[in-house]
Amino acid sequence: MEDNNVEEKTIQEPFQDKNIGEDKGISAQGGPASGWKKYIPFVLELAKIAIIAFVIVAPIRYFLFQPFIVSGASMAPNFATGDYLIVDEISYRFSTPQRGDVIVFDASFIKGYEGQRFIKRIIGIPGDEVDITKGKVEIIKDNKTTILAEKYLPSDLKTYGDVNITLKSDQYFVLGDNRDYSYDSRMWGFVPKNDIIGKAVLRIFPITNFSEISRPAYN
């Protein structure tokens, strides 16, 4: 860039052409008339990067994975308000939800919760008879009764309620990990598969709790 004082010195000469600034490529303000043009390649490069990023990220964001921020205490002690989770939306298109999966679903089928999303854990799957009595969860299938051992919960935690439900195809029984403070299938019944958005697979915030969300094993 030329010195801004150049034009001032030339204007003071008595017979200087008034248009000399244009002849020398100097603007009326004393700066290069085309100086901004050198930024065009940089701006175009940024725009290209932004477009490429959008083309890559948008399908992932809207069709494969989706962020979800936990709100409320229904999944304590394993999940807390403010936990930032990544929800896998693609897996259930090729496989069925399994017992123990932590899922996010559209709660619009529950009266008064239209447009809201819940996070719960799958306890019963199609074909199960779920029986909750005396603080325990029992799964009855093929004439065999199993008391569900939930090692991810405090050992002294009881699951209160008086529930007996047999799940048909594409019906899932869900509970919050915080059984005393969870509004779940004990109150409103099963979750239709079509309303399941996906399963939580990763907790990325807070950083100190960064972890993969895996399916627990049941004995």
URLIN-V591329 format. One record per backbone hydrogen bond with DSSP energy under -1.0 kcal/mol. CO is the residue of the C=O (numbers start at 1). NH is the residue of the N-H. E is the energy in kcal/mol with one decimal. If there is no record, write none. Layout:
[[CO,NH,E] [CO,NH,E]]
This chain:
[[3,6,-1.7] [5,9,-1.8] [6,10,-1.8] [7,11,-2.5] [8,12,-1.1] [10,13,-1.1] [13,16,-1.6] [17,20,-1.7] [19,23,-1.7] [20,24,-2.1] [21,26,-4.2] [22,25,-1.0] [25,33,-1.2] [27,30,-1.6] [31,27,-2.9] [32,35,-1.3] [34,37,-1.2] [35,38,-1.2] [36,39,-1.7] [37,40,-1.3] [39,43,-2.5] [40,44,-2.8] [41,45,-2.1] [42,46,-2.2] [43,47,-2.4] [44,48,-2.2] [45,49,-2.3] [46,50,-2.4] [47,51,-2.3] [48,52,-2.4] [49,53,-2.7] [50,54,-2.3] [51,55,-2.5] [52,56,-1.9] [53,57,-3.2] [54,58,-2.6] [57,61,-3.1] [58,62,-2.6] [59,63,-2.3] [60,64,-1.1] [60,65,-3.7] [64,89,-3.4] [66,87,-3.1] [68,85,-3.4] [70,82,-3.0] [73,76,-1.5] [74,178,-2.5] [75,78,-1.1] [75,79,-1.4] [80,83,-2.3] [83,70,-2.6] [84,204,-2.6] [84,205,-1.1] [85,68,-2.3] [86,201,-2.7] [86,202,-1.2] [87,66,-1.9] [88,199,-1.7] [90,93,-1.8] [91,94,-1.9] [91,95,-1.3] [98,101,-2.0] [101,122,-2.8] [102,200,-2.9] [103,120,-2.0] [104,197,-2.2] [104,198,-1.5] [105,118,-2.3] [107,110,-2.1] [110,113,-2.3] [113,116,-1.9] [116,107,-2.9] [118,105,-2.2] [120,103,-2.6] [121,175,-2.3] [122,100,-2.9] [124,173,-2.0] [125,128,-2.4] [128,167,-2.9] [129,140,-2.8] [130,165,-2.2] [131,138,-3.0] [132,163,-1.6] [133,136,-1.8] [135,159,-2.1] [136,133,-1.7] [137,148,-2.9] [138,131,-2.7] [139,146,-2.5] [140,129,-1.9] [141,144,-1.5] [144,141,-2.6] [146,139,-3.1] [150,153,-1.7] [154,157,-1.9] [163,132,-2.9] [165,130,-3.1] [167,127,-2.4] [168,171,-1.5] [170,193,-2.2] [172,191,-3.3] [173,123,-3.4] [173,124,-2.1] [174,185,-1.9] [175,121,-2.8] [177,179,-1.5] [178,181,-1.9] [184,187,-2.4] [184,188,-1.7] [185,189,-1.5] [191,172,-1.6] [192,195,-1.8] [193,196,-1.9] [195,106,-2.8] [198,104,-2.6] [199,88,-3.1] [201,213,-2.2] [202,86,-2.8] [203,211,-2.1] [205,84,-2.5] [206,209,-2.1] [207,210,-1.8] [211,203,-3.1]]
